Amino acid sequence: MSVHKGISNQLNEKNREIKLFIQLDKEREAAIAHAVEQCEANKSYTIERINELSLQINELAKQGSIPTRTYVTTKMVEEYVEKKRNNN
């Protein structure tokens, strides 16, 4: 019985980690989209929230069940916007 409970607890913890990752990753993608929109409109923007979320995801990834995320720089945002403009 205790083996089953242990396995169940492990699965519940992994499930919690995955759900948290999905939530954080969605927030990160939204923060990236916002930064891109601001950059496209030549308005000021910050990457601080993106990297806060990246840090949280990367800390969670240390437990081994989810992927890491790259930290974003303003140069990366600007290069993306420039490529996007050139492709349109």
Secondary structure, DSSP 8 states (H G I E B T S, - for coil): -HHHHHHHHHHHHHHHHHHHHHHHHHHHHHHHHHHHHHHHTT-----HHHHHHHHHHHHHHTTSSS-------HHHHHHHHHHHHHH-
